[in-house]
Amino acid sequence: MTSKQRAYLKGLASTLNPIFQVGKASLTPEFTQAIDEAFNTKELIKIAVLKNCADDPHEIAEMVAGRTHSQVVQVIGKKIILYKPDKKNPKIILPN
């Protein structure tokens, strides 16, 4: 992913509200599966890491991205933005 594409996705994600929250239990298989299922309807997902989660947001982002075959767009503070294009019908067209 180029920096131009990343900047474009960051702009789109700035208006999104987090649809998942990582809490004290951190990453569970059910949590990862729920995110993977969310990629069936959305291409861009924002995740909030709560204060009671002891894990580093960067590590969480890399683990979730690896398990869901998505890409980390940005980790800023306790917010994670992930992108996974729809293979059949992409809704977000990235600039070249």
Backbone as numpy.savetxt, mean C-alpha at the origin, in Angstrom:
# Nx Ny Nz CAx CAy CAz Cx Cy Cz
9.69 1.24 -11.26 8.84 2.41 -11.26 9.74 3.65 -11.26
9.46 4.56 -12.17 10.26 5.78 -12.25 9.80 6.79 -11.21
10.63 7.80 -10.99 10.28 8.82 -10.00 9.06 9.63 -10.45
8.90 9.80 -11.75 7.73 10.51 -12.28 6.45 9.73 -12.00
6.50 8.41 -12.21 5.34 7.56 -11.92 5.04 7.54 -10.42
6.09 7.48 -9.61 5.92 7.48 -8.16 5.28 8.78 -7.69
5.72 9.91 -8.25 5.16 11.21 -7.89 3.69 11.29 -8.29
3.36 10.73 -9.44 1.96 10.72 -9.90 1.09 9.92 -8.93
1.57 8.75 -8.51 0.81 7.93 -7.58 0.70 8.57 -6.19
1.75 9.27 -5.78 1.69 9.99 -4.49 0.61 11.05 -4.54
0.49 11.74 -5.67 -0.54 12.76 -5.83 -1.94 12.16 -5.75
-2.13 11.01 -6.39 -3.43 10.34 -6.33 -3.74 9.87 -4.91
-2.72 9.39 -4.21 -2.93 8.84 -2.87 -3.13 9.91 -1.81
-2.78 11.15 -2.11 -2.89 12.20 -1.10 -4.34 12.43 -0.67
-5.29 12.11 -1.53 -6.70 12.31 -1.19 -7.34 11.06 -0.59
-6.62 9.94 -0.61 -7.17 8.70 -0.08 -7.14 8.66 1.44
-8.12 7.99 2.01 -8.10 7.70 3.44 -7.58 6.28 3.62
-6.86 6.02 4.73 -6.38 4.65 4.95 -7.55 3.68 5.07
-7.45 2.54 4.37 -8.52 1.55 4.44 -8.13 0.39 5.35
-6.86 0.34 5.77 -6.40 -0.68 6.72 -5.58 -0.01 7.80
-5.57 -0.63 8.98 -4.77 -0.15 10.09 -4.00 -1.33 10.68
-2.70 -1.14 10.83 -1.86 -2.16 11.44 -1.76 -1.82 12.92
-2.18 -2.75 13.76 -2.19 -2.49 15.19 -1.17 -3.33 15.95
-1.51 -3.63 17.19 -0.61 -4.33 18.10 -0.23 -5.71 17.56
-1.15 -6.38 16.88 -0.88 -7.74 16.37 0.06 -7.71 15.16
0.33 -6.54 14.62 1.19 -6.35 13.46 0.64 -7.12 12.26
1.50 -7.77 11.50 1.07 -8.46 10.28 0.66 -9.89 10.59
-0.59 -10.18 10.33 -1.08 -11.55 10.46 -1.40 -12.05 9.06
-1.47 -13.35 8.88 -1.84 -13.88 7.55 -3.20 -13.36 7.08
-4.14 -13.19 8.00 -5.47 -12.69 7.65 -5.40 -11.25 7.16
-4.56 -10.44 7.81 -4.39 -9.04 7.42 -3.81 -8.95 6.01
-2.78 -9.75 5.76 -2.16 -9.76 4.43 -3.15 -10.23 3.38
-3.95 -11.23 3.70 -4.94 -11.73 2.76 -6.00 -10.67 2.47
-6.40 -9.91 3.48 -7.40 -8.86 3.29 -6.86 -7.77 2.35
-5.59 -7.43 2.50 -4.99 -6.43 1.62 -4.93 -6.96 0.19
-4.55 -8.23 0.06 -4.47 -8.85 -1.26 -5.84 -8.85 -1.94
-6.89 -9.13 -1.17 -8.25 -9.11 -1.72 -8.68 -7.70 -2.10
-8.22 -6.71 -1.34 -8.57 -5.32 -1.65 -7.98 -4.89 -2.99
-6.85 -5.49 -3.37 -6.25 -5.17 -4.66 -7.10 -5.68 -5.83
-8.11 -6.51 -5.56 -9.02 -6.94 -6.61 -9.91 -5.80 -7.09
-10.18 -4.83 -6.21 -11.05 -3.71 -6.58 -10.31 -2.38 -6.64
-9.18 -2.28 -5.97 -8.42 -1.02 -5.95 -6.99 -1.28 -6.42
-6.40 -0.28 -7.02 -5.01 -0.40 -7.45 -4.06 0.34 -6.50
-4.60 1.30 -5.76 -3.80 2.12 -4.86 -4.42 2.03 -3.47
-3.61 1.63 -2.49 -4.12 1.42 -1.13 -3.24 2.16 -0.14
-3.91 2.81 0.82 -3.19 3.49 1.89 -3.45 2.74 3.19
-2.37 2.50 3.95 -2.44 1.76 5.20 -1.87 2.65 6.31
-2.54 2.67 7.45 -2.07 3.42 8.61 -1.46 2.44 9.61
-0.32 2.80 10.16 0.31 2.01 11.22 0.01 2.74 12.52
-0.69 2.06 13.43 -1.09 2.68 14.68 0.10 2.81 15.63
-0.06 3.68 16.63 1.03 3.94 17.59 1.37 2.72 18.43
0.39 1.83 18.66 0.66 0.67 19.50 1.36 -0.46 18.75
1.67 -0.27 17.48 2.42 -1.26 16.69 3.91 -0.98 16.87
4.64 -1.99 17.34 6.06 -1.80 17.64 6.95 -1.95 16.40
6.42 -2.47 15.31 7.23 -2.70 14.12 7.44 -1.42 13.31
8.55 -1.40 12.57 8.89 -0.26 11.73 7.99 -0.23 10.49
7.38 0.92 10.18 6.50 1.01 9.00 7.19 0.63 7.69
8.50 0.92 7.57 9.22 0.56 6.34 9.30 -0.96 6.19
9.56 -1.65 7.29 9.62 -3.12 7.26 8.25 -3.71 6.94
7.21 -3.15 7.54 5.84 -3.62 7.28 5.51 -3.44 5.80
5.86 -2.27 5.25 5.57 -1.99 3.84 6.26 -3.00 2.93
7.52 -3.29 3.19 8.25 -4.24 2.35 7.67 -5.65 2.46
7.29 -6.04 3.68 6.72 -7.38 3.87 5.38 -7.52 3.17
4.51 -6.51 3.32 3.20 -6.56 2.67 3.35 -6.54 1.15
4.24 -5.69 0.65 4.46 -5.61 -0.79 4.97 -6.95 -1.34
5.86 -7.59 -0.62 6.37 -8.88 -1.06 5.30 -9.95 -1.07
4.46 -9.96 -0.05 3.43 -10.99 0.07 2.27 -10.78 -0.90
2.00 -9.53 -1.27 0.86 -9.25 -2.16 1.31 -8.98 -3.59
2.61 -9.04 -3.86 3.17 -8.77 -5.18 2.82 -7.36 -5.66
2.88 -6.41 -4.74 2.61 -5.01 -5.06 3.90 -4.20 -4.93
3.81 -2.90 -5.15 4.98 -2.03 -5.05 4.74 -0.97 -3.98
5.78 -0.67 -3.22 5.70 0.40 -2.22 5.89 1.72 -2.96
4.88 2.57 -2.86 4.98 3.89 -3.49 5.67 4.84 -2.52
5.23 4.81 -1.26 5.76 5.75 -0.28 5.48 5.25 1.13
6.42 5.50 2.02 6.20 5.33 3.44 6.57 6.66 4.06
5.57 7.34 4.60 5.82 8.64 5.22 5.20 8.62 6.60
6.05 8.75 7.60 5.57 8.65 8.98 5.02 7.27 9.23
3.75 7.21 9.57 3.08 5.94 9.85 2.06 5.59 8.77
2.23 6.16 7.58 1.33 5.87 6.46 2.11 5.14 5.37
1.48 4.11 4.82 2.07 3.30 3.76 1.16 3.38 2.53
1.75 3.59 1.37 0.98 3.61 0.12 1.52 2.49 -0.76
0.61 1.60 -1.19 0.97 0.47 -2.04 0.23 0.56 -3.37
0.88 0.07 -4.42 0.29 0.09 -5.76 0.44 -1.29 -6.39
-0.66 -1.76 -6.97 -0.63 -3.01 -7.73 -1.57 -2.83 -8.92
-1.01 -2.76 -10.13 -1.88 -2.54 -11.31 -2.77 -3.75 -11.58
-3.96 -3.46 -12.05 -4.88 -4.52 -12.46 -4.40 -5.05 -13.81
-4.19 -6.35 -13.90 -3.62 -6.91 -15.13 -4.60 -6.86 -16.30
-5.88 -7.04 -16.04 -6.87 -7.09 -17.12 -7.38 -5.71 -17.52
-7.71 -4.88 -16.52 -8.34 -3.60 -16.80 -7.76 -2.53 -15.88
-6.56 -2.01 -16.18 -5.96 -1.01 -15.29 -6.76 0.29 -15.28
-7.02 0.80 -14.09 -7.75 2.06 -13.94 -6.81 3.25 -13.89
-5.62 3.01 -13.36 -4.62 4.07 -13.26 -3.59 3.88 -14.37
-3.47 4.87 -15.22 -2.50 4.83 -16.31 -1.29 5.67 -15.88
-0.16 5.01 -15.73 1.05 5.71 -15.29 1.68 6.49 -16.44
2.21 7.70 -16.16 2.91 8.45 -17.21 4.25 7.76 -17.52
4.76 8.00 -18.72 6.04 7.37 -19.11 7.22 8.13 -18.61
